[in-house]
Amino acid sequence: MILKEFSENSHKDGLIGGPNVYSRLQQDRHNRSDGGLGLLATTIQQEVLVAPISFESTEKLFEKAVSKSLSEQVLKTLWLRSYANLATIIRNHEKKHYSHNEKNEKLADCVVEIWASEDQLDYIHFSTDESREEKIHDEWVQNWIHTGMLVFANRLLNKPVSYPMMREQLFEHWPESLKDASEMVTHPEIWALQSEDALVLMALGEQILFSYLEAGEYLSSLDGEGKKGEYIRFIYRKGQLS
């Protein structure tokens, strides 16, 4: 922000920022003829979203500009463990802050397979209203769905996940005015898409990947008895990698 600063001894053009912007502006307020107080500048707040990069784009980037020697298997792990953040991918590659194994690679494969919006349709409960279905293809919506997928995938790699929590993930972010499912006008997943709220869409992304992994029998309870226990983990069996 560029503004003109005045003091008793000097004046200059400068850039100011940080948490004290408002107090700085208060000091330079002037009296108006109507008795009110005016400001010498206007503060503007703007949010910038850095979207997760697809594995396909990451692969092309490394092939053309970064490292042709990095294998696809290692790159998949690097991409997943860096949460598909381009700057983090490059930094972790340079510092070799990643380790490859087949489990990580297969989970990365699963995220890639469900990355495209059209591949997510089987895991969303849609009504006959086509306009609602179109919402899932929105770029803003997809950015946060992808983020949720990556968060859930890395959580699975780091520690067991509560199975009941995943079943209630969307409900956690409902407005306080909604007390139970009977008060929902539309299906929770449709409501999540229409909300365009970042936290809700991330939760939806986690739900989509969770449903995909559950359908593909990639999730197992910790008791080893084939029952849905309190905690689940991602499992990899030899021969699952394509």
Helices and strands as residue ranges (DSSP letters): E 2-6, E 11-15, H 21-27, E 30-31, E 37-38, H 55-61, I 62-66, H 72-81, H 86-95, H 102-113, H 117-120, G 121-123, H 130-134, G 135-137, H 139-158, E 161-162, H 163-167, G 171-173, G 181-183, H 188-195, H 198-215, E 219-221, E 231-234
